[in-house]
Amino acid sequence: MKSLTIQILFLFALSAAFGQGNATISGYINEESSGEPIIDGQVFVPTLQKGASSNQFGFYSLTL
């Protein structure tokens, strides 16, 4: 019985791990005082080692 319970819990954990999809974080980077867009601003998530740069309008999009 204990082995069956462990197997069922393992299957639930496995399905949860593969069931997660990608997430996209996006937004604008602007100068605080003037509100002007920051061109080529950097957004970085250190724990995932992923980043993105903003375009000429200050927009960035990062898919995790």
N, C-alpha and C positions, 0 to 999 in steps of 0.2 A: 504494500500500500504506500509506503514511504517513497519508493522508487517511482511509482506512478505519479504521485504528487509533484515530485521534483521534475519529472518529464513534462508535465502539464505547465508548471511554472516556467520552465525553459522555453517551451513553445510560445507562451504569451510574451516573454521577454524578447524572443527572436522576432516575432511579428511586430512588436512595437518598434524595434530597432530599424526594420526595413520599411515600416509604414510612414516614417517621417520624410517629408518632402523638402524641397528647397524653399528658402525664404529670401525675399528681396527687400533690401533697405534702400530707400532713395530719398533725396531731398535737395535743398539748396544751401550753399555756403555763402554767406553775405558778411561784409564788413559791419561790425556792430554800430559804429558811430554814423557812418554815411549810408549804409544799406546797399552799397555797391557790391555786385557779385565778385567773388574771389575766383580768378581764373587759375586753373591747375592746383587747386587746394587738395590736400590729401586727407582721406578717411581711411583708417586702418583698425582692424580688429586683431589685437596681438595674440589672443588665445587661439585663433584660427589661422593666423598668418595670412590673412587676406586683406586686400585694400583696393581703393579706387581713387581716381582723380576727377576733379570737377571740370566741366567744359567751359566754354567762353561765356555761358550764362550762369555759371556757378552750380549747375546741376550735376549730381553724382548718382550712380546706381550701383549697388553692391549685392551680388547674389551669393548667399551662404548656403 
